[in-house]
Amino acid sequence: MGVPRRSRSRRPPPELRPGWRDLHLAVLTAATAWSTALGWQAQLVSHPLFRAVREEDFSAYHRQYDRTIPVVVIVPGIASFLAGCAFWWTRPVDVPRPVAAVVAAAGAVSLGSTALWAVPMHDRLDRVGRSEATIDSLLRANLLRSAALTVSTATLVGTVWRRSATRSPAGAGRPPTSVGRTRSPAAV
């Protein structure tokens, strides 16, 4: 007789097969979580420490800060903001539009608060040196960005979790009814 061949019916339907949109969701979730963590680190540690630098040392300190953040902070941040803005158009088909709207809005808020508020405050620090008012404004800009990123990260993680629950054998296409559980076949 021989070994039976795998049935093609075990293969998930095309709409549930991973594709570039799923990859985009995964990378966006990771990049947004990374940017969220960096945003809160800046809010609670890096930017408040600007106040601890002596006035005469501040310009050199801030220039060094500016030179060290591009690869770790700026590039992944801008990439996650832009990818978030585009999520309305790049979302997987089973991701609800309101979820995409929240992520896109958070991306736009993050991009706008960075380009229109945080960057000018850093530029001002480069021009005038340490300024309490400028550091306060920078912290407010960063707080807005970090809050938007936190909402986006929570939304994306929740989306990935719900999608994985509906695609698992136990979930088999059903949304979870509570955290960590799916409906039993008898409850359906």
Secondary structure per residue as TSV (DSSP state, phi and psi in degrees):
chain	resnum	aa	ss	phi	psi
A	1	M	-	360.0	-49.5
A	2	G	-	95.7	175.2
A	3	V	-	-84.5	130.4
A	4	P	-	-67.2	143.6
A	5	R	-	-79.0	151.0
A	6	R	-	-65.3	136.8
A	7	S	-	-75.1	139.5
A	8	R	G	-68.4	-18.3
A	9	S	G	-69.1	-15.7
A	10	R	G	-77.5	-14.7
A	11	R	S	-75.0	134.8
A	12	P	-	-63.9	153.9
A	13	P	-	-62.4	157.0
A	14	P	G	-53.2	-37.3
A	15	E	G	-69.4	-15.6
A	16	L	G	-103.3	-2.9
A	17	R	S	-78.3	138.6
A	18	P	-	-62.1	142.2
A	19	G	-	-144.4	-166.8
A	20	W	H	-62.7	-31.4
A	21	R	H	-67.5	-35.6
A	22	D	H	-67.5	-40.9
A	23	L	H	-62.7	-43.1
A	24	H	H	-59.4	-44.2
A	25	L	H	-60.4	-44.8
A	26	A	H	-64.9	-46.3
A	27	V	H	-67.2	-41.4
A	28	L	H	-61.5	-42.7
A	29	T	H	-61.3	-46.9
A	30	A	H	-65.1	-45.6
A	31	A	H	-66.0	-38.4
A	32	T	H	-69.6	-39.5
A	33	A	H	-62.5	-41.2
A	34	W	H	-60.5	-48.9
A	35	S	H	-64.8	-34.9
A	36	T	H	-63.1	-47.3
A	37	A	H	-61.0	-43.2
A	38	L	H	-66.6	-36.1
A	39	G	H	-62.6	-44.3
A	40	W	H	-70.6	-32.8
A	41	Q	H	-64.2	-43.2
A	42	A	I	-64.1	-40.2
A	43	Q	I	-65.3	-39.6
A	44	L	I	-97.3	-19.8
A	45	V	I	-126.7	-67.7
A	46	S	I	-59.7	-54.5
A	47	H	H	-68.9	-41.0
A	48	P	H	-60.9	-30.7
A	49	L	H	-68.7	-15.0
A	50	F	G	-56.2	-32.0
A	51	R	G	-70.8	-21.0
A	52	A	G	-84.7	-11.8
A	53	V	S	-82.6	133.2
A	54	R	-	-61.9	145.9
A	55	E	H	-49.7	-47.7
A	56	E	H	-70.4	-17.7
A	57	D	H	-99.9	-8.2
A	58	F	H	-63.9	-45.3
A	59	S	H	-58.2	-46.3
A	60	A	H	-65.0	-40.6
A	61	Y	H	-62.1	-46.6
A	62	H	H	-68.8	-36.3
A	63	R	H	-62.2	-41.3
A	64	Q	H	-64.1	-42.7
A	65	Y	H	-56.8	-48.5
A	66	D	H	-59.6	-35.7
A	67	R	H	-74.5	-26.5
A	68	T	H	-91.1	-15.7
A	69	I	S	-91.8	-14.2
A	70	P	I	-55.6	-51.3
A	71	V	I	-71.3	-37.5
A	72	V	I	-85.5	-34.7
A	73	V	I	-111.9	-55.8
A	74	I	I	-68.7	-52.1
A	75	V	H	-61.3	-52.1
A	76	P	H	-65.5	-32.7
A	77	G	H	-64.2	-53.6
A	78	I	H	-62.0	-40.0
A	79	A	H	-61.1	-43.3
A	80	S	H	-70.1	-35.7
A	81	F	H	-63.6	-47.0
A	82	L	H	-67.0	-41.7
A	83	A	H	-64.7	-36.3
A	84	G	H	-63.7	-45.1
A	85	C	H	-57.9	-36.9
A	86	A	H	-82.4	-7.1
A	87	F	H	-60.5	-28.4
A	88	W	H	-54.5	-39.2
A	89	W	H	-93.7	-20.0
A	90	T	H	-106.9	-1.3
A	91	R	S	-62.5	148.4
A	92	P	-	-62.4	151.7
A	93	V	T	-59.6	-28.7
A	94	D	T	-88.1	2.5
A	95	V	S	-87.9	122.0
A	96	P	-	-61.4	148.1
A	97	R	H	-59.0	-39.1
A	98	P	H	-60.4	-34.3
A	99	V	H	-64.1	-46.5
A	100	A	H	-62.0	-37.3
A	101	A	H	-64.9	-41.9
A	102	V	H	-62.8	-46.7
A	103	V	H	-65.0	-42.9
A	104	A	H	-64.9	-42.4
A	105	A	H	-64.2	-41.9
A	106	A	H	-63.2	-39.4
A	107	G	H	-62.1	-42.3
A	108	A	H	-67.1	-41.9
A	109	V	H	-63.2	-42.8
A	110	S	H	-64.0	-45.0
A	111	L	H	-64.9	-46.4
A	112	G	H	-65.0	-45.5
A	113	S	H	-66.6	-27.8
A	114	T	I	-74.7	-55.2
A	115	A	I	-70.2	-37.8
A	116	L	I	-97.0	-12.6
A	117	W	I	-130.0	-57.2
A	118	A	I	-67.4	-45.6
A	119	V	H	-61.5	-46.3
A	120	P	H	-60.0	-32.1
A	121	M	H	-70.1	-38.9
A	122	H	H	-64.8	-41.0
A	123	D	H	-61.1	-40.4
A	124	R	H	-64.2	-41.5
A	125	L	H	-60.8	-36.3
A	126	D	H	-65.4	-37.2
A	127	R	H	-78.6	-47.2
A	128	V	H	-103.3	-10.5
A	129	G	-	86.8	-163.6
A	130	R	-	-65.4	127.8
A	131	S	-	-141.2	122.6
A	132	E	H	-59.1	-43.8
A	133	A	H	-63.7	-39.2
A	134	T	H	-70.1	-40.4
A	135	I	H	-64.3	-41.3
A	136	D	H	-60.1	-44.0
A	137	S	H	-65.0	-41.1
A	138	L	H	-60.6	-42.2
A	139	L	H	-63.9	-38.1
A	140	R	H	-66.3	-41.6
A	141	A	H	-62.5	-44.0
A	142	N	H	-67.2	-35.3
A	143	L	H	-63.6	-43.0
A	144	L	H	-60.9	-47.4
A	145	R	H	-62.5	-45.7
A	146	S	H	-64.8	-38.3
A	147	A	H	-65.1	-44.1
A	148	A	H	-62.7	-43.4
A	149	L	H	-64.5	-36.4
A	150	T	H	-64.4	-43.7
A	151	V	H	-61.6	-44.3
A	152	S	H	-63.5	-45.5
A	153	T	H	-61.2	-46.0
A	154	A	H	-61.6	-41.1
A	155	T	H	-64.7	-45.2
A	156	L	H	-66.9	-44.7
A	157	V	H	-62.3	-43.6
A	158	G	H	-59.9	-39.5
A	159	T	H	-65.6	-46.7
A	160	V	H	-61.1	-42.6
A	161	W	H	-62.8	-48.1
A	162	R	H	-62.5	-40.4
A	163	R	H	-65.9	-39.6
A	164	S	H	-68.7	-34.9
A	165	A	H	-67.0	-35.9
A	166	T	H	-78.9	-17.6
A	167	R	H	-98.7	-10.5
A	168	S	S	-74.4	158.1
A	169	P	T	-56.5	-37.6
A	170	A	T	-69.4	-34.4
A	171	G	T	-82.1	-34.5
A	172	A	T	34.4	55.1
A	173	G	T	85.4	4.3
A	174	R	-	-105.7	140.3
A	175	P	-	-71.5	151.8
A	176	P	-	-67.7	146.4
A	177	T	S	-95.3	-20.4
A	178	S	B	-156.7	170.2
A	179	V	T	-58.2	124.0
A	180	G	T	78.2	4.9
A	181	R	B	-132.3	154.4
A	182	T	-	-123.4	162.5
A	183	R	-	-67.8	142.0
A	184	S	-	-78.0	155.9
A	185	P	G	-56.7	-32.0
A	186	A	G	-70.1	-26.0
A	187	A	G	-83.6	-10.1
A	188	V	-	-81.5	360.0
